[in-house]
């Protein structure tokens, strides 16, 4: 199986499960991980290895872009089954989950089957076909491998696919960010002559996230002699800001708002430990304080933020917070970009320390486009000025 950096344990697990499945003991394998940790790349490697090992590999990638019709995932896979037998798929009737499972079991008489579903959290709501497939999978030659986003967000997540299933039927493997040494080696491969401080800056700005690191190296890999910029406007062709935008989008509207609020608070000079910072963000963004603190704890574990010598929590590199401040997202109905003064006066920070409620009211006023002092509507600055003098929080309404 192809080499993926620091994924040897996952590759070994999948190889072992393929041998087990070929001997008539299938299983559900859930590859979990935060956004950008390489779940899809691992699934693609597993699919290619399964084909080389004599498996019939059927794959489908689910997407959050639109709400799929019921059993659309099954429809796609049924088409793959028909094509594998050089038959014309029947498109006159809506496929049935039980029918799909019967077709799968019939195929296993000829060869073992790998069923690969990428981003299963976006699969069609009617998951009865998955339940049906898993029910008898341990006595079949079917290996069901799915990827599932697993990251702490402010809203409660839906239950994992393998919840309450015994280990004989389902197992999960969680992908972690790259270690600092592995991420540094990747940077060294792209920029062999880079200084150690530059390499460390790249590792911190990406937090060891493979997607963010690769995107960052696309932007700055040929410019290792210059310091790593602190603003995304200095990056070309802009792969890193695009990757950060995708990372935000995959977290959902509420978490995206809090992530940007944290960047704005940092840019404005607020330096507080995690507990106080979570209270500020929760009040400013109208989120649950406990979940907000949990999110701060989780992204610290993912190395997206770090704790300073003074105990304050901030993003791991100025480029990270700068990109989050300035990244305004794609416009759509129901989203508005709200200006926030880039340099909150010291009196406002003092107000937060003395009275968090008053300060959060000021932040909400700023979000609504009101002057923090006189509460009158203020006109947005010219576009050119705005790019230099304001940061933004995007809120879903």
VEXDREN-2710 file (C-alpha; in Angstrom, 1 decimal):
% VEXDREN-2710
k/r/px/py/pz
1/UNK/0.0/0.0/0.0
2/UNK/1.3/3.5/-0.9
3/UNK/3.2/5.4/1.8
4/UNK/1.4/8.1/3.7
5/UNK/3.4/10.0/6.3
6/UNK/2.7/8.8/9.8
7/UNK/-0.2/6.6/8.7
8/UNK/1.6/3.2/8.9
9/UNK/-0.6/2.0/11.8
10/UNK/-3.8/2.8/9.8
11/UNK/-2.4/1.1/6.7
12/UNK/-1.5/-1.9/8.7
13/UNK/-4.9/-2.1/10.2
14/UNK/-6.6/-1.9/6.8
15/UNK/-4.3/-4.6/5.3
16/UNK/-5.1/-6.9/8.2
17/UNK/-8.8/-6.3/7.8
18/UNK/-8.6/-7.1/4.1
19/UNK/-6.9/-10.5/4.9
20/UNK/-9.6/-11.1/7.5
21/UNK/-12.4/-10.3/5.0
22/UNK/-10.9/-12.5/2.3
23/UNK/-11.3/-15.4/4.8
24/UNK/-15.0/-14.6/5.3
25/UNK/-14.9/-12.3/8.3
26/UNK/-15.9/-8.8/7.2
27/UNK/-16.1/-5.7/9.3
28/UNK/-17.0/-2.0/9.4
29/UNK/-13.9/0.2/9.7
30/UNK/-14.5/3.8/10.6
31/UNK/-11.6/6.1/9.8
32/UNK/-12.2/9.2/11.9
33/UNK/-10.3/12.5/12.1
34/UNK/-10.4/16.2/12.1
35/UNK/-10.8/18.2/8.9
36/UNK/-7.7/18.0/6.7
37/UNK/-6.0/15.0/8.5
38/UNK/-6.0/12.9/5.3
39/UNK/-9.0/10.6/5.7
40/UNK/-9.8/10.7/2.0
41/UNK/-6.1/10.0/1.0
42/UNK/-6.0/7.0/3.3
43/UNK/-9.3/5.7/1.8
44/UNK/-8.0/6.1/-1.7
45/UNK/-4.8/4.2/-0.8
46/UNK/-6.9/1.4/0.8
47/UNK/-9.1/1.2/-2.4
48/UNK/-6.1/0.8/-4.7
49/UNK/-4.6/-1.8/-2.4
50/UNK/-7.9/-3.7/-2.3
51/UNK/-8.0/-3.8/-6.1
52/UNK/-4.5/-5.1/-6.3
53/UNK/-5.5/-7.8/-3.7
54/UNK/-8.3/-9.2/-5.8
55/UNK/-11.2/-7.3/-4.2
56/UNK/-14.0/-5.7/-6.1
57/UNK/-13.8/-2.1/-4.9
58/UNK/-16.9/0.0/-4.9
59/UNK/-16.6/3.6/-3.8
60/UNK/-18.7/6.7/-3.3
61/UNK/-17.9/10.2/-2.0
62/UNK/-20.6/12.0/-0.1
63/UNK/-20.8/15.8/-0.3
64/UNK/-22.3/18.6/1.9
65/UNK/-23.0/20.8/-1.1
66/UNK/-26.6/19.7/-1.5
67/UNK/-29.2/17.6/0.3
68/UNK/-29.2/14.3/-1.5
69/UNK/-32.5/12.4/-2.2
70/UNK/-33.2/9.3/-0.2
71/UNK/-31.0/6.3/-0.9
72/UNK/-28.9/8.4/-3.5
73/UNK/-25.7/6.7/-2.1
74/UNK/-27.2/3.3/-2.7
75/UNK/-28.3/4.4/-6.2
76/UNK/-24.7/5.3/-7.0
77/UNK/-23.3/2.1/-5.6
78/UNK/-25.9/-0.1/-7.3
79/UNK/-24.8/1.5/-10.6
80/UNK/-21.2/0.5/-9.7
81/UNK/-22.4/-3.1/-9.0
82/UNK/-24.1/-3.3/-12.4
83/UNK/-21.1/-1.9/-14.2
84/UNK/-18.8/-4.4/-12.5
85/UNK/-21.0/-7.2/-14.0
86/UNK/-21.3/-5.4/-17.4
87/UNK/-25.0/-5.0/-16.9
88/UNK/-27.2/-2.0/-17.5
89/UNK/-28.3/-0.6/-14.1
90/UNK/-32.1/-0.5/-13.6
91/UNK/-33.0/3.2/-13.3
92/UNK/-36.8/2.7/-13.4
93/UNK/-37.2/2.0/-9.7
94/UNK/-35.7/3.5/-6.5
95/UNK/-33.2/1.0/-5.2
96/UNK/-33.9/-0.7/-1.9
97/UNK/-31.3/-1.1/0.9
98/UNK/-32.0/-4.8/1.4
99/UNK/-31.8/-5.3/-2.4
100/UNK/-28.4/-3.6/-2.5
101/UNK/-27.2/-5.9/0.4
102/UNK/-28.4/-9.0/-1.4
103/UNK/-26.5/-7.9/-4.5
104/UNK/-23.4/-7.4/-2.5
105/UNK/-23.5/-10.8/-0.9
106/UNK/-24.1/-12.4/-4.3
107/UNK/-20.9/-10.7/-5.6
108/UNK/-18.8/-12.1/-2.8
109/UNK/-19.3/-15.6/-4.2
110/UNK/-16.8/-14.5/-6.9
111/UNK/-14.5/-12.1/-5.0
112/UNK/-14.4/-10.2/-1.7
113/UNK/-15.8/-6.7/-1.8
114/UNK/-14.5/-3.4/-0.4
115/UNK/-17.2/-0.9/0.0
116/UNK/-15.6/2.6/0.5
117/UNK/-17.7/5.6/1.6
118/UNK/-15.9/8.9/2.0
119/UNK/-17.4/11.5/4.3
120/UNK/-20.2/9.2/5.5
121/UNK/-21.6/12.0/7.7
122/UNK/-22.9/13.6/4.5
123/UNK/-24.6/10.4/3.3
124/UNK/-28.3/10.5/2.5
125/UNK/-30.4/10.5/5.7
126/UNK/-31.9/7.0/4.9
127/UNK/-29.1/4.9/6.3
128/UNK/-31.1/1.7/6.6
129/UNK/-28.8/0.2/3.9
130/UNK/-25.8/0.8/6.1
131/UNK/-27.5/-0.9/9.1
132/UNK/-28.5/-3.8/6.8
133/UNK/-25.0/-4.1/5.4
134/UNK/-23.4/-4.1/8.9
135/UNK/-25.9/-6.6/10.4
136/UNK/-24.4/-9.7/8.8
137/UNK/-21.0/-8.3/7.8
138/UNK/-18.9/-10.3/10.3
139/UNK/-19.9/-13.6/8.5
140/UNK/-19.4/-12.2/4.9
141/UNK/-16.6/-11.3/2.6
142/UNK/-17.5/-7.6/2.7
143/UNK/-15.3/-4.9/4.1
144/UNK/-17.0/-1.6/4.7
145/UNK/-14.6/1.3/5.1
146/UNK/-16.0/4.7/5.8
147/UNK/-14.4/8.1/6.6
148/UNK/-16.1/10.3/9.2
149/UNK/-15.2/13.8/10.3
150/UNK/-14.5/13.7/14.0
151/UNK/-13.8/17.2/15.4
152/UNK/-15.1/19.0/18.5
153/UNK/-17.5/21.7/17.3
154/UNK/-19.7/24.1/19.3
155/UNK/-23.0/22.4/18.4
156/UNK/-23.4/18.8/19.5
157/UNK/-22.4/16.4/16.7
158/UNK/-24.6/13.5/15.4
159/UNK/-23.7/10.1/16.8
160/UNK/-20.9/8.2/15.2
161/UNK/-21.7/5.5/12.7
162/UNK/-20.1/2.8/14.9
163/UNK/-21.8/3.8/18.1
164/UNK/-23.1/0.8/20.1
165/UNK/-21.7/-1.7/17.7
166/UNK/-19.5/-4.5/19.1
167/UNK/-15.9/-4.8/18.1
168/UNK/-16.6/-8.0/16.2
169/UNK/-18.7/-5.9/13.8
170/UNK/-17.1/-2.4/13.8
171/UNK/-13.9/-0.8/14.8
172/UNK/-12.7/2.8/14.6
173/UNK/-9.3/4.4/14.0
174/UNK/-8.6/8.1/14.6
175/UNK/-6.1/10.0/12.6
176/UNK/-4.1/12.6/14.4
177/UNK/-2.2/15.7/13.0
178/UNK/1.4/15.1/12.0
179/UNK/3.9/15.3/14.7
180/UNK/6.2/18.3/14.7
181/UNK/9.1/16.1/13.5
182/UNK/7.1/14.7/10.6
183/UNK/5.7/18.1/9.6
184/UNK/9.2/19.5/9.7
185/UNK/10.5/16.8/7.4
186/UNK/7.7/17.5/5.0
187/UNK/8.7/21.2/5.0
188/UNK/12.4/20.3/4.5
189/UNK/11.5/18.2/1.5
190/UNK/9.8/21.3/-0.1
191/UNK/12.5/23.8/1.0
192/UNK/15.8/22.0/1.7
193/UNK/17.7/25.2/2.4
194/UNK/15.2/26.9/4.7
195/UNK/16.3/28.1/8.1
196/UNK/15.1/26.2/11.2
197/UNK/13.0/29.2/12.4
198/UNK/11.2/29.3/9.0
199/UNK/10.5/25.5/9.1
200/UNK/9.1/25.9/12.7
201/UNK/6.9/28.8/11.6
202/UNK/5.4/26.6/8.8
203/UNK/4.7/23.8/11.3
204/UNK/3.0/26.2/13.7
205/UNK/1.0/28.0/11.0
206/UNK/-0.3/24.6/9.8
207/UNK/-0.6/23.0/13.2
208/UNK/0.7/19.8/11.6
209/UNK/-2.6/19.5/9.6
210/UNK/-1.6/17.8/6.3
211/UNK/-4.0/19.8/4.2
212/UNK/-3.0/23.1/5.7
213/UNK/0.7/22.3/5.5
214/UNK/0.6/21.2/1.9
215/UNK/-1.5/24.3/1.0
216/UNK/0.9/26.6/2.8
217/UNK/3.9/25.1/1.0
218/UNK/2.2/25.7/-2.3
219/UNK/2.2/29.4/-1.4
220/UNK/5.6/29.9/0.2
221/UNK/7.7/26.8/-0.6
222/UNK/9.8/28.7/-3.2
223/UNK/10.3/31.7/-0.9
224/UNK/11.9/30.2/2.2
225/UNK/14.6/32.9/2.3
226/UNK/11.9/35.4/3.3
227/UNK/10.1/35.4/6.7
228/UNK/6.8/33.7/6.7
229/UNK/4.1/36.4/6.2
230/UNK/1.6/37.2/8.9
231/UNK/-1.2/38.2/6.5
232/UNK/-2.8/35.9/3.9
233/UNK/-2.8/38.8/1.3
234/UNK/0.9/38.1/0.9
235/UNK/0.4/34.5/-0.2
236/UNK/0.2/33.4/-3.8
237/UNK/-1.6/31.6/-5.4
238/UNK/-3.7/31.6/-2.2
239/UNK/-3.9/27.9/-1.5
240/UNK/-3.5/28.4/2.3
241/UNK/-6.4/30.9/2.7
242/UNK/-8.6/28.6/0.6
243/UNK/-7.7/25.6/2.8
244/UNK/-8.4/27.6/5.9
245/UNK/-11.8/28.7/4.5
246/UNK/-12.6/25.0/3.8
247/UNK/-11.5/24.1/7.3
248/UNK/-13.9/26.7/8.7
249/UNK/-16.8/25.7/6.4
250/UNK/-16.5/22.1/7.4
251/UNK/-16.8/23.1/11.1
252/UNK/-20.2/24.7/10.5
253/UNK/-21.6/28.2/10.9
254/UNK/-21.5/28.4/14.7
255/UNK/-18.0/27.1/15.2
256/UNK/-16.8/29.3/12.2
257/UNK/-18.1/32.4/14.0
258/UNK/-16.4/31.5/17.2
259/UNK/-13.1/30.7/15.4
260/UNK/-13.2/34.1/13.7
261/UNK/-14.2/35.9/16.9
262/UNK/-11.1/34.4/18.6
263/UNK/-8.9/35.7/15.8
264/UNK/-10.4/39.2/16.1
265/UNK/-10.1/39.1/19.9
266/UNK/-6.4/38.2/19.5
267/UNK/-5.9/40.9/16.9
268/UNK/-7.5/43.4/19.2
269/UNK/-5.1/42.6/22.0
270/UNK/-7.3/40.5/24.3
271/UNK/-5.0/38.1/26.2
272/UNK/-6.8/35.8/28.6
273/UNK/-6.5/32.2/29.8
274/UNK/-8.8/29.6/28.3
275/UNK/-11.6/29.9/30.9
276/UNK/-12.0/33.7/30.7
277/UNK/-11.5/33.7/26.9
278/UNK/-14.3/31.0/26.6
279/UNK/-16.6/33.2/28.6
280/UNK/-15.9/36.2/26.4
281/UNK/-16.3/34.3/23.1
282/UNK/-19.5/32.6/24.4
283/UNK/-21.1/35.9/25.4
284/UNK/-19.9/37.7/22.2
285/UNK/-21.2/34.9/19.9
286/UNK/-24.2/33.7/21.9
287/UNK/-22.9/30.2/22.3
288/UNK/-22.8/27.7/25.2
289/UNK/-19.9/28.6/27.5
290/UNK/-19.1/24.9/28.3
291/UNK/-19.1/23.9/24.6
292/UNK/-17.0/27.0/23.8
293/UNK/-14.4/26.0/26.4
294/UNK/-14.5/22.5/25.1
295/UNK/-13.8/23.7/21.6
296/UNK/-10.8/25.8/22.8
297/UNK/-9.5/22.7/24.6
298/UNK/-9.9/20.5/21.5
299/UNK/-8.2/22.9/19.1
300/UNK/-5.4/23.2/21.5
301/UNK/-5.0/19.5/21.4
302/UNK/-4.9/19.8/17.6
303/UNK/-2.2/22.5/18.0
304/UNK/-4.3/25.1/16.3
305/UNK/-3.9/27.3/19.4
306/UNK/-1.2/27.5/22.0
307/UNK/-0.8/28.8/25.5
308/UNK/1.5/31.7/26.0
309/UNK/3.9/32.2/28.9
310/UNK/1.3/34.5/30.5
311/UNK/-1.3/31.7/30.3
312/UNK/-3.3/33.3/27.6
313/UNK/-4.6/31.3/24.6
314/UNK/-4.0/32.4/21.1
315/UNK/-3.6/30.9/17.6
316/UNK/-0.3/29.1/17.1
317/UNK/1.0/31.6/14.5
318/UNK/0.1/35.1/13.5
319/UNK/-0.6/33.9/9.9
320/UNK/-3.3/31.6/11.2
321/UNK/-5.1/34.3/13.1
322/UNK/-4.5/36.9/10.4
323/UNK/-6.1/34.5/7.8
324/UNK/-9.1/33.9/10.0
325/UNK/-9.5/37.6/10.6
326/UNK/-9.5/38.5/6.9
327/UNK/-11.1/35.5/5.4
328/UNK/-14.6/36.6/4.7
329/UNK/-16.0/33.5/3.1
330/UNK/-18.2/33.1/0.1
331/UNK/-21.3/35.4/0.1
332/UNK/-24.7/33.7/0.3
333/UNK/-28.2/34.5/1.5
334/UNK/-28.3/34.5/5.3
335/UNK/-24.7/35.4/5.9
336/UNK/-23.4/38.9/6.5
337/UNK/-19.9/40.2/6.9
338/UNK/-19.6/42.5/9.9
339/UNK/-16.9/45.0/10.5
340/UNK/-14.9/45.0/13.7
341/UNK/-12.4/47.7/14.7
342/UNK/-9.0/46.1/14.4
343/UNK/-7.6/47.9/17.5
344/UNK/-10.0/47.9/20.4
345/UNK/-9.1/50.7/22.8
346/UNK/-7.5/49.7/26.1
347/UNK/-10.5/51.0/28.0
348/UNK/-12.7/48.3/26.3
349/UNK/-10.3/45.6/27.3
350/UNK/-10.3/47.0/30.9
351/UNK/-14.1/46.9/30.7
352/UNK/-14.0/43.2/29.8
353/UNK/-11.8/42.4/32.8
354/UNK/-14.1/44.4/35.1
355/UNK/-17.4/43.6/33.6
356/UNK/-17.6/40.9/30.9
357/UNK/-21.3/41.5/30.3
358/UNK/-20.7/45.1/29.3
359/UNK/-17.8/44.3/27.1
360/UNK/-19.7/41.6/25.3
361/UNK/-22.6/44.0/24.7
362/UNK/-20.0/46.3/23.0
363/UNK/-18.8/43.4/20.9
364/UNK/-22.4/42.5/19.8
365/UNK/-22.9/46.2/18.9
366/UNK/-19.8/46.1/16.8
367/UNK/-21.1/43.0/15.1
368/UNK/-24.3/44.9/14.3
369/UNK/-22.3/47.7/12.7
370/UNK/-22.8/50.2/15.6
371/UNK/-20.3/52.5/17.1
372/UNK/-19.2/51.1/20.5
373/UNK/-19.5/54.5/22.1
374/UNK/-22.5/56.3/20.7
375/UNK/-24.4/53.3/19.3
376/UNK/-25.0/55.1/16.0
377/UNK/-24.7/53.2/12.7
378/UNK/-21.3/53.7/11.2
379/UNK/-20.5/53.7/7.5
380/UNK/-18.1/51.0/6.2
381/UNK/-14.7/52.3/5.2
382/UNK/-13.7/52.3/1.5
383/UNK/-12.7/48.8/0.2
384/UNK/-9.0/49.6/0.0
385/UNK/-9.0/51.0/3.5
386/UNK/-11.0/48.1/4.8
387/UNK/-8.5/45.6/3.5
388/UNK/-5.8/47.3/5.6
389/UNK/-7.7/48.5/8.7
390/UNK/-10.5/46.1/9.6
391/UNK/-11.0/42.5/10.5
392/UNK/-14.2/40.6/10.1
393/UNK/-16.4/38.2/11.9
394/UNK/-18.9/36.3/9.6
395/UNK/-22.1/35.5/11.4
396/UNK/-24.9/33.2/10.2
397/UNK/-28.3/34.7/10.8
END
